């Protein structure tokens, strides 16, 4: 267990958590990992006042480009449009990291790190947050949101998390309140961010950190009495605040298992493309609908390599479409629809998943589980 010590730190404008949390925010689900212990003395912590508007998400398109409406999660097209090359057509492999800026990311996932030994960072989220400054654009905030949708988040627990779990008690998660007494849950991209938050407080108290799947954390916020989620609260200006309404919409449109995103965020293995191909046979994805030719005929965005090979662009979440900034409209795409497009367009070399990065090219031979669906539809 990693020890989070505390020290006095005055004059810092970052927020500190309260000592108690609502029962709804807990849960009996076992954490992915439990780390960080401290003393058993219980503090009396006054609920702080914070100004959360600086880095708060203001809504898609607000003061940051054209208005883009997220589609309903259950919306389905009556008939899938034909693939249509985007203009300009991106290559399946995104550019080098130094050529990227948020909301885009390198094609390959970053190397896994541990800022506190034994506690893995959510590197994609941590790196996205480093690009956030005061007055961040909505595109940047969306970049943080989409990069949070894989892996895990750390939450702070007042007291011994292991003891609370073993006793079947709801986790006493750390929260903050604003001037309107609205309650916000805290989450962290790394153990170091948790430690920084702990060290802001003058009163010694027991605190622990629990790593949980991101969807579990978001569900706790949505189901509890929370106005939103603050990520890395002690890392100003590299912190963000997401309202509950956005988190709820994000969850409605997400795969609860984050199956595809989890593979893309992990180090590449020899069978990574095969694993994604298998997942595409069972998981709903999204496509980018646009008028790539200017003719007025709507089609699904595709990419083309320098040697002329064509790849259908697939996305694990609508935020991945919006992150590209092309003005495309996200459209839900079921495995059967993907099978129909691939069989109807035999010249299609495969698919590229999440072009904004991390991304992966899945060649046609790795899409055999999807193509089988087309055979079943014909029977």
Helices and strands as residue ranges (DSSP letters): G 23-25, E 33-35, E 83-85, G 97-99, H 123-130, H 138-147, E 152-158, H 161-166, E 175-177, E 183-187, H 191-198, E 207-213, H 214-223, E 228-231, E 240-243, H 244-252, H 259-265, H 272-280, E 285-290, E 299-304, E 310-314, H 318-323, E 329-333, H 335-344, E 348-353, E 360-363, G 364-367, H 368-378
